[in-house]
Amino acid sequence: MALRRKTLAASASAVIQEDEAKRLATVTPEDLQRKLEAQMAEQASLQAKREAEELMKLKIPPVATKKTEVLTKTHCLRDQERSMLMAQVVRSWLNG
């Protein structure tokens, strides 16, 4: 029984070695280069994904400078004035 196991193991390892040798013999340099380029592209995409995730984790407060506050307020006031003027025009047409 032990002898049979040893012979089976030896024949199995021989078959595995033959298959490995055949596989390596059929691999061309172009195949290796394509495989390497694919691995490099995958690593680059993973790195970009990690960087994007890390940037998303950062919470940057909104920039509110004095200039932006002033521009926002004046813009809102102009919108209110324009809406009042438009309401006056509509009223004059209705009452016209």
Secondary structure, 3 states (H helix, E strand, C coil): CHHHHHHHHHHHHHHHHHHHHHHHHHCCHHHHHHHHHHHHHHHHHHHHHHHHHHHHHCCCCCCCCHHHHHHHHHHHHHHHHHHHHHHHHHHHHHHC
